[in-house]
Amino acid sequence: MKNRITSTRRTFLKQSSIAGIGTVLALNAAPSVFAIGSKSASTPALLGGQAAWDTSRWIKWPIWIPETDEKRVLEVLRSGVWSRASVVAEFEKAWAQALGAKRSLVVSNGTNALIVALDQLNIRGGDEVLVPPYTFVATVQAILANGAMPVFVDVDPQTFQIDPNKIEAKITPRTKAILPVHILGLPADMDHIMAIAKKHNLLVVEDACQAPLAEINHKKVGTIGDAGCFSFQNSKNIPIGEGGAIVSSDDAFLDRCFSYQNLGLPYGSFVGKPNTGSLMQGTKVRLTEYQAAIGLAQLARLQAQTVTRNENAAYLSAKIAKVPGILPYKLYDNVTQAAFHLFPFRYKSEEFKGLSRAGFLESLRAEGVPCSSGYTTLNDQPFIKETFESKNYKKIYPKEMLNYKDYMDRNQCPQNNQLCNEAVWFTQNLLLGSKADMDAIASAIEKTHANAERLKKVVKG
């Protein structure tokens, strides 16, 4: 802790777990180091001006408060009961309650949450699953791990989500499920997607790994489809290091998921009991007790953090939308809360005198604002071709379906290609700061825009 934050920061974070990070940060925010209107403020850092912000002042992630967080973890460690037991069950119950779900099952990570859910919905070799191309690679790898075929549906670049208006054109007799991804923590258009699924008798598995507590019409994402999958990886809004969860209202389905992730042993079987007998082929992707203890500590502050992220995202979006060439994300009208695992916008270089996106990012980083270009195109990556060349896929699918060139032609997503060339991300921890933090981000963008012609001569991109 000493090498990450000061004692003042520790006190502040301890308070924030009770009062909500946004409120406490607003009260304790120091004056901005960016003096708006000064000569140094108008000159980009790459051109010798003062940086908009000090990078050491951003909220570090993950947050860990020894005074409140360590007691339960130490109890678990000292108990010697480390494999799945009562603390994991407690976390499952708390996670289901937080989502308004009937039940949840926690597993080793979000990738395996998707793999287990798809498997126990009987999505196997020969089936097709409709999926957006703007997502983390694990979404597609989970489909391939079950022997199914990913079919890519292009995105709406305004929302960064799968475009529901393009789904029906991709449905074939092989289509078994739609796998919408609430990417970046922004909800997909689930009303439209569920209507299509009902019309065509398709399953819906929500990849909500980046969207804990996001809502559509006050209903949490992940609880709308047949199953919802979440991730607790270290960068996520509820960080455990690794971990994942499946939620559903279908008891029989979750019972099967429990057995599958526990070596095929019957639902409720104790860990380590050797004489029960397995009911099905399974795997072992159980969560540990000490991971669950960490999760309980993180869950206690998730709601307050989510409110703060939404407030700061709305504030920042309104400010930067005024800059020509900056197009912030758009939420669907029925979204009552987003998760904002990432804060995205699109960058139009033509409005910045032709300054490349790489140059724009270089300028922002020099101003003390961490940023990223986000995902590259997913539907043309080599792992798909490698899977098609595997023995299993050659036995399951006809040769024409595994022709990679033809597959690529069938799965072109031009809107996604454009989005991957324009997107800019800020990570969720930046949104846990004060309004001064948001002003600093906006100021960095404004400075870059005002000096784009000069910056083109010095940036590396």
C-alpha positions as CSV (number, residue, x, y, z in Angstrom):
1,M,0.0,0.0,0.0
2,K,2.9,2.4,0.9
3,N,4.3,2.3,-2.6
4,R,0.9,3.0,-4.2
5,I,-0.9,5.6,-2.2
6,T,-0.3,8.0,0.7
7,S,-1.7,7.7,4.2
8,T,-4.1,10.5,3.3
9,R,-5.3,8.5,0.3
10,R,-5.7,5.4,2.6
11,T,-7.9,7.4,4.9
12,F,-9.9,8.8,2.0
13,L,-10.5,5.3,0.5
14,K,-11.6,4.0,3.8
15,Q,-14.2,6.7,4.0
16,S,-15.2,6.1,0.4
17,S,-16.3,2.6,1.1
18,I,-18.9,4.0,3.3
19,A,-19.9,7.3,1.8
20,G,-19.4,6.6,-1.9
21,I,-16.3,7.4,-3.8
22,G,-17.8,10.2,-5.9
23,T,-18.9,12.2,-2.9
24,V,-15.7,11.9,-0.9
25,L,-13.6,12.7,-3.9
26,A,-15.6,15.8,-4.6
27,L,-15.1,17.0,-1.1
28,N,-11.4,16.2,-1.0
29,A,-10.4,17.2,-4.5
30,A,-7.3,19.4,-4.6
31,P,-7.2,22.4,-7.0
32,S,-6.4,21.3,-10.6
33,V,-2.8,21.7,-11.6
34,F,-4.2,22.8,-15.0
35,A,-4.8,26.5,-14.8
36,I,-7.4,27.2,-17.5
37,G,-6.6,30.4,-19.5
38,S,-2.9,30.5,-18.6
39,K,-0.2,30.4,-21.3
40,S,1.1,27.1,-20.2
41,A,-2.4,25.7,-20.1
42,S,-2.9,26.6,-23.8
43,T,0.3,24.8,-24.9
44,P,0.3,21.0,-25.2
45,A,2.8,19.2,-23.0
46,L,4.4,17.7,-26.2
47,L,5.2,21.3,-27.2
48,G,6.6,22.3,-23.9
49,G,3.5,23.3,-22.0
50,Q,2.3,22.2,-18.6
51,A,0.6,18.8,-18.5
52,A,-3.1,18.9,-17.8
53,W,-2.8,16.4,-14.9
54,D,-0.3,14.6,-12.7
55,T,-0.6,10.8,-13.5
56,S,0.1,10.0,-9.9
57,R,-3.2,11.5,-8.9
58,W,-5.4,9.0,-10.7
59,I,-7.2,6.5,-8.5
60,K,-5.1,3.3,-8.5
61,W,-6.8,0.0,-9.3
62,P,-7.6,-2.3,-7.7
63,I,-8.6,-0.6,-4.5
64,W,-7.7,-2.4,-1.3
65,I,-8.4,-1.1,2.2
66,P,-6.5,-3.2,4.8
67,E,-8.6,-1.9,7.7
68,T,-11.9,-3.1,6.2
69,D,-10.9,-5.7,3.7
70,E,-8.3,-7.9,5.2
71,K,-10.1,-9.4,8.2
72,R,-12.3,-11.8,6.3
73,V,-9.4,-12.9,4.0
74,L,-7.1,-13.6,6.9
75,E,-9.8,-15.6,8.6
76,V,-10.2,-17.7,5.6
77,L,-6.4,-18.2,5.1
78,R,-6.0,-19.2,8.8
79,S,-8.9,-21.6,8.7
80,G,-7.1,-23.9,6.2
81,V,-10.4,-24.3,4.3
82,W,-9.3,-22.9,1.0
83,S,-11.3,-24.9,-1.6
84,R,-14.9,-24.1,-2.4
85,A,-17.0,-24.1,0.8
86,S,-19.2,-21.7,2.8
87,V,-17.6,-18.4,1.8
88,V,-18.0,-19.1,-1.9
89,A,-21.6,-19.9,-1.2
90,E,-22.0,-16.7,0.7
91,F,-20.5,-14.7,-2.2
92,E,-22.8,-16.5,-4.7
93,K,-25.8,-15.5,-2.7
94,A,-24.6,-11.9,-2.3
95,W,-23.9,-11.6,-6.0
96,A,-27.3,-12.9,-7.0
97,Q,-28.9,-10.4,-4.6
98,A,-26.9,-7.5,-6.0
99,L,-28.2,-8.4,-9.5
100,G,-31.8,-9.3,-8.4
101,A,-31.1,-12.8,-9.8
102,K,-32.6,-16.0,-8.5
103,R,-29.2,-17.7,-8.2
104,S,-25.6,-17.4,-9.2
105,L,-22.7,-19.9,-9.6
106,V,-19.1,-18.6,-9.4
107,V,-16.3,-20.2,-11.4
108,S,-12.6,-19.6,-12.0
109,N,-13.0,-16.7,-14.5
110,G,-15.4,-15.1,-17.0
111,T,-14.1,-17.1,-19.9
112,N,-15.1,-20.3,-18.2
113,A,-18.4,-18.8,-17.1
114,L,-19.2,-18.5,-20.8
115,I,-17.8,-21.9,-21.7
116,V,-19.8,-23.7,-18.9
117,A,-23.0,-21.8,-19.7
118,L,-22.9,-22.5,-23.4
119,D,-22.1,-26.2,-22.8
120,Q,-25.0,-26.7,-20.4
121,L,-27.4,-25.0,-22.8
122,N,-26.3,-27.8,-25.1
123,I,-24.5,-25.5,-27.6
124,R,-22.1,-27.9,-29.3
125,G,-20.5,-28.9,-32.6
126,G,-22.6,-28.0,-35.6
127,D,-24.4,-25.1,-33.9
128,E,-23.9,-21.4,-34.9
129,V,-23.8,-18.6,-32.3
130,L,-24.4,-15.0,-33.3
131,V,-21.8,-12.7,-31.7
132,P,-20.5,-9.1,-32.2
133,P,-16.9,-8.6,-33.4
134,Y,-16.3,-5.8,-31.0
135,T,-15.5,-7.8,-27.9
136,F,-12.7,-9.4,-26.0
137,V,-11.3,-12.5,-27.6
138,A,-12.6,-14.8,-24.8
139,T,-16.2,-14.4,-26.0
140,V,-15.4,-16.0,-29.3
141,Q,-13.0,-18.5,-27.8
142,A,-15.8,-19.8,-25.5
143,I,-18.0,-20.5,-28.6
144,L,-15.1,-22.4,-30.3
145,A,-14.3,-24.3,-27.1
146,N,-17.7,-25.9,-27.3
147,G,-17.2,-26.8,-30.9
148,A,-19.7,-24.3,-32.2
149,M,-19.3,-21.8,-35.0
150,P,-19.1,-18.0,-34.3
151,V,-21.1,-15.9,-36.8
152,F,-20.3,-12.2,-36.6
153,V,-23.0,-9.6,-36.6
154,D,-21.8,-6.0,-37.2
155,V,-22.0,-3.3,-34.6
156,D,-23.7,0.1,-34.3
157,P,-20.6,2.4,-33.9
158,Q,-22.6,4.9,-32.0
159,T,-23.3,2.5,-29.1
160,F,-20.3,0.1,-29.6
161,Q,-22.8,-2.8,-29.4
162,I,-24.1,-5.5,-31.7
163,D,-26.6,-4.0,-34.1
164,P,-29.9,-5.8,-33.6
165,N,-31.1,-4.6,-37.0
166,K,-28.5,-6.9,-38.6
167,I,-29.1,-10.0,-36.6
168,E,-31.9,-11.7,-38.5
169,A,-30.0,-11.6,-41.8
170,K,-27.4,-13.9,-40.1
171,I,-29.8,-16.5,-38.8
172,T,-29.6,-19.9,-40.5
173,P,-31.0,-23.4,-39.7
174,R,-27.8,-24.0,-37.7
175,T,-28.3,-20.9,-35.5
176,K,-28.8,-21.9,-31.8
177,A,-28.1,-18.8,-29.8
178,I,-27.4,-15.1,-29.7
179,L,-24.5,-14.0,-27.5
180,P,-24.8,-10.2,-27.0
181,V,-21.9,-8.5,-25.3
182,H,-22.5,-5.5,-23.0
183,I,-19.1,-4.4,-24.1
184,L,-17.3,-1.6,-22.1
185,G,-20.1,-1.8,-19.6
186,L,-22.6,-0.2,-21.9
187,P,-25.8,-2.3,-22.3
188,A,-26.8,-3.8,-25.6
189,D,-30.3,-3.4,-27.0
190,M,-31.8,-6.3,-25.1
191,D,-35.4,-5.5,-25.8
192,H,-34.8,-5.8,-29.5
193,I,-32.5,-8.9,-29.1
194,M,-35.0,-10.8,-26.9
195,A,-37.8,-10.1,-29.4
196,I,-35.7,-11.6,-32.2
197,A,-34.7,-14.6,-30.0
198,K,-38.4,-15.3,-29.2
199,K,-39.4,-15.0,-32.8
200,H,-36.8,-17.5,-34.0
201,N,-36.7,-19.8,-30.8
202,L,-33.1,-18.9,-30.0
203,L,-31.3,-19.0,-26.7
204,V,-29.7,-15.8,-25.4
205,V,-26.5,-15.8,-23.3
206,E,-25.5,-12.4,-22.1
207,D,-21.8,-11.6,-21.9
208,A,-21.9,-9.1,-19.1
209,C,-18.3,-9.6,-18.0
210,Q,-17.7,-5.9,-18.3
211,A,-21.1,-4.7,-17.1
212,P,-21.8,-5.5,-13.5
213,L,-24.9,-3.6,-12.2
214,A,-25.6,-2.1,-15.6
215,E,-29.4,-1.8,-16.1
216,I,-32.1,-1.8,-18.8
217,N,-35.4,-0.5,-17.5
218,H,-34.0,-1.0,-14.0
219,K,-33.3,-4.7,-14.7
220,K,-29.7,-5.7,-14.3
221,V,-28.0,-7.0,-17.5
222,G,-27.1,-10.7,-17.3
223,T,-30.6,-11.4,-15.8
224,I,-32.5,-10.8,-19.0
225,G,-31.5,-13.7,-21.3
226,D,-31.4,-17.5,-20.5
227,A,-28.0,-17.0,-18.8
228,G,-25.7,-14.1,-17.9
229,C,-21.9,-14.3,-17.4
230,F,-19.6,-12.0,-15.4
231,S,-15.9,-11.6,-14.8
232,F,-14.0,-10.6,-11.7
233,Q,-10.6,-10.3,-13.4
234,N,-8.2,-7.8,-11.9
235,S,-9.2,-4.9,-14.2
236,K,-12.9,-5.4,-13.8
237,N,-15.2,-3.2,-11.8
238,I,-15.4,-5.9,-9.1
239,P,-11.8,-7.2,-9.1
240,I,-10.8,-10.5,-7.4
241,G,-7.7,-11.2,-9.5
242,E,-9.5,-14.0,-11.4
243,G,-13.1,-15.2,-11.1
244,G,-16.4,-15.3,-12.9
245,A,-20.1,-16.0,-12.4
246,I,-23.1,-17.4,-14.2
247,V,-26.6,-16.2,-13.2
248,S,-30.0,-17.6,-14.3
249,S,-33.5,-18.1,-13.1
250,D,-33.4,-21.7,-14.3
251,D,-32.6,-24.0,-11.4
252,A,-32.1,-27.1,-13.5
253,F,-29.7,-25.3,-15.7
254,L,-27.6,-23.9,-12.8
255,D,-27.6,-27.3,-11.2
256,R,-26.1,-28.7,-14.4
257,C,-23.6,-25.9,-14.5
258,F,-22.6,-26.7,-10.9
259,S,-22.0,-30.3,-11.7
260,Y,-20.1,-29.5,-14.9
261,Q,-17.7,-27.1,-13.2
262,N,-17.2,-29.6,-10.3
263,L,-16.0,-32.7,-12.3
264,G,-19.5,-33.8,-13.2
265,L,-20.3,-34.5,-9.5
266,P,-24.0,-34.1,-8.5
267,Y,-25.2,-30.6,-7.5
268,G,-24.3,-29.8,-3.9
269,S,-21.4,-32.4,-3.7
270,F,-18.7,-31.5,-1.2
271,V,-15.3,-30.7,-2.5
272,G,-12.9,-33.6,-2.1
273,K,-15.6,-36.2,-1.5
274,P,-14.3,-39.1,-3.5
275,N,-17.2,-41.7,-3.5
276,T,-20.1,-39.7,-4.9
277,G,-19.8,-40.7,-8.6
278,S,-19.9,-38.3,-11.5
279,L,-23.2,-37.8,-13.4
280,M,-21.7,-36.2,-16.5
281,Q,-18.4,-35.3,-18.2
282,G,-17.1,-32.2,-16.5
283,T,-14.2,-30.0,-15.8
284,K,-12.9,-28.3,-12.7
285,V,-13.1,-24.5,-12.6
286,R,-14.2,-23.9,-9.0
287,L,-13.5,-20.6,-7.2
288,T,-11.5,-20.7,-3.9
289,E,-12.6,-19.5,-0.5
290,Y,-10.1,-16.7,-0.3
291,Q,-11.1,-15.4,-3.7
292,A,-14.7,-15.2,-2.5
293,A,-13.5,-13.3,0.6
294,I,-11.9,-10.7,-1.6
295,G,-15.0,-10.6,-3.7
296,L,-17.2,-9.8,-0.7
297,A,-14.9,-6.9,0.2
298,Q,-15.1,-5.5,-3.3
299,L,-18.8,-6.0,-3.6
300,A,-19.5,-3.8,-0.6
301,R,-18.5,-0.7,-2.5
302,L,-19.5,-1.6,-6.0
303,Q,-22.9,0.2,-6.0
304,A,-21.4,3.5,-4.8
305,Q,-18.6,3.2,-7.4
306,T,-21.1,2.5,-10.1
307,V,-23.0,5.7,-9.3
308,T,-19.8,7.7,-9.3
309,R,-18.8,6.3,-12.7
310,N,-22.2,7.1,-14.2
311,E,-22.1,10.7,-12.9
312,N,-18.6,11.4,-14.1
313,A,-19.2,9.7,-17.4
314,A,-22.2,11.9,-18.1
315,Y,-20.3,15.0,-17.0
316,L,-17.2,14.2,-19.1
317,S,-19.3,13.2,-22.1
318,A,-21.1,16.5,-22.1
319,K,-17.8,18.4,-22.0
320,I,-15.9,16.6,-24.7
321,A,-18.9,16.4,-27.1
322,K,-18.4,20.1,-27.7
323,V,-15.0,19.4,-29.3
324,P,-15.2,18.9,-33.0
325,G,-14.2,15.4,-34.0
326,I,-15.0,13.8,-30.6
327,L,-18.1,11.5,-30.7
328,P,-18.9,10.1,-27.2
329,Y,-20.7,6.8,-26.7
330,K,-24.5,6.7,-27.0
331,L,-26.7,4.8,-24.6
332,Y,-30.0,3.3,-25.7
333,D,-33.0,5.2,-24.4
334,N,-34.0,2.3,-22.0
335,V,-30.6,2.2,-20.2
336,T,-31.2,3.2,-16.6
337,Q,-27.6,2.6,-15.5
338,A,-24.4,1.7,-17.3
339,A,-21.3,0.1,-15.7
340,F,-18.6,2.0,-17.6
341,H,-15.9,-0.5,-17.3
342,L,-14.4,1.7,-20.0
343,F,-15.3,5.2,-21.2
344,P,-15.3,5.2,-25.0
345,F,-15.6,7.7,-27.7
346,R,-14.8,7.9,-31.4
347,Y,-12.0,10.1,-32.8
348,K,-12.3,11.8,-36.2
349,S,-8.8,12.8,-37.3
350,E,-10.1,15.0,-40.1
351,E,-11.5,17.4,-37.4
352,F,-8.0,17.5,-35.8
353,K,-6.2,18.7,-39.0
354,G,-5.4,15.1,-39.9
355,L,-3.6,14.3,-36.6
356,S,-3.6,10.5,-36.5
357,R,-5.3,8.7,-33.7
358,A,-1.9,7.5,-32.5
359,G,-0.8,11.1,-32.4
360,F,-3.9,12.1,-30.5
361,L,-3.2,9.3,-27.9
362,E,0.4,10.4,-27.6
363,S,-0.7,13.9,-26.9
364,L,-3.2,12.9,-24.2
365,R,-0.7,10.6,-22.5
366,A,1.8,13.5,-22.4
367,E,-0.9,15.5,-20.7
368,G,-1.1,12.9,-17.9
369,V,-4.3,11.2,-19.2
370,P,-4.0,7.4,-19.7
371,C,-5.8,6.2,-22.8
372,S,-6.0,3.4,-25.3
373,S,-7.1,2.7,-28.8
374,G,-9.1,-0.3,-27.7
375,Y,-9.8,-3.5,-29.6
376,T,-8.4,-4.5,-33.0
377,T,-10.6,-6.4,-35.4
378,L,-11.5,-9.8,-34.0
379,N,-13.3,-11.6,-36.8
380,D,-10.0,-12.0,-38.8
381,Q,-7.6,-13.2,-36.2
382,P,-5.5,-16.3,-36.7
383,F,-7.0,-18.3,-33.8
384,I,-10.2,-18.8,-35.8
385,K,-8.3,-20.3,-38.8
386,E,-6.3,-22.5,-36.4
387,T,-9.4,-23.9,-34.9
388,F,-11.0,-24.6,-38.3
389,E,-7.9,-26.6,-39.1
390,S,-8.2,-28.8,-36.0
391,K,-9.2,-32.5,-36.3
392,N,-12.4,-32.0,-34.4
393,Y,-13.7,-29.2,-36.6
394,K,-12.8,-31.1,-39.7
395,K,-14.9,-34.0,-38.4
396,I,-17.9,-31.8,-37.4
397,Y,-18.3,-29.4,-40.3
398,P,-18.5,-29.8,-44.0
399,K,-15.4,-28.6,-45.9
400,E,-17.0,-25.6,-47.4
401,M,-17.9,-24.2,-43.9
402,L,-14.2,-24.3,-42.9
403,N,-12.8,-22.5,-45.9
404,Y,-11.3,-19.6,-44.1
405,K,-11.4,-17.2,-47.1
406,D,-15.1,-17.9,-47.6
407,Y,-15.8,-17.6,-43.9
408,M,-14.1,-14.2,-43.9
409,D,-16.2,-13.1,-46.8
410,R,-19.4,-14.2,-45.0
411,N,-18.3,-12.4,-41.8
412,Q,-17.3,-9.0,-43.0
413,C,-18.2,-6.2,-40.5
414,P,-17.3,-2.9,-42.0
415,Q,-18.8,-0.8,-39.2
416,N,-16.7,-2.7,-36.7
417,N,-13.6,-2.1,-38.9
418,Q,-14.3,1.6,-38.8
419,L,-14.9,1.6,-35.1
420,C,-11.6,-0.2,-34.4
421,N,-9.9,2.6,-36.3
422,E,-11.6,5.4,-34.4
423,A,-12.2,4.2,-30.8
424,V,-10.5,5.8,-27.8
425,W,-10.9,4.4,-24.3
426,F,-10.3,5.6,-20.7
427,T,-10.3,2.9,-18.0
428,Q,-13.0,2.9,-15.3
429,N,-10.7,4.0,-12.5
430,L,-10.4,7.4,-14.1
431,L,-14.1,7.8,-13.6
432,L,-13.8,7.3,-9.9
433,G,-12.1,10.7,-9.5
434,S,-13.4,14.2,-9.0
435,K,-14.9,16.7,-11.3
436,A,-11.4,18.3,-11.5
437,D,-10.2,15.0,-12.9
438,M,-12.8,15.1,-15.6
439,D,-12.0,18.8,-16.3
440,A,-8.4,17.8,-16.8
441,I,-9.3,15.1,-19.3
442,A,-11.5,17.5,-21.2
443,S,-8.8,20.2,-21.1
444,A,-6.2,17.8,-22.5
445,I,-8.5,17.0,-25.4
446,E,-9.3,20.7,-26.0
447,K,-5.5,21.6,-26.0
448,T,-4.8,18.8,-28.5
449,H,-7.6,20.0,-30.8
450,A,-6.5,23.6,-30.7
451,N,-2.9,22.7,-31.5
452,A,-3.4,19.8,-33.8
453,E,-1.5,21.3,-36.7
454,R,1.6,21.9,-34.6
455,L,1.3,18.5,-32.9
456,K,1.4,16.7,-36.3
457,K,5.0,17.8,-36.6
458,V,6.2,16.2,-33.3
459,V,4.1,13.1,-32.6
460,K,5.5,9.7,-33.4
461,G,2.2,8.3,-34.7
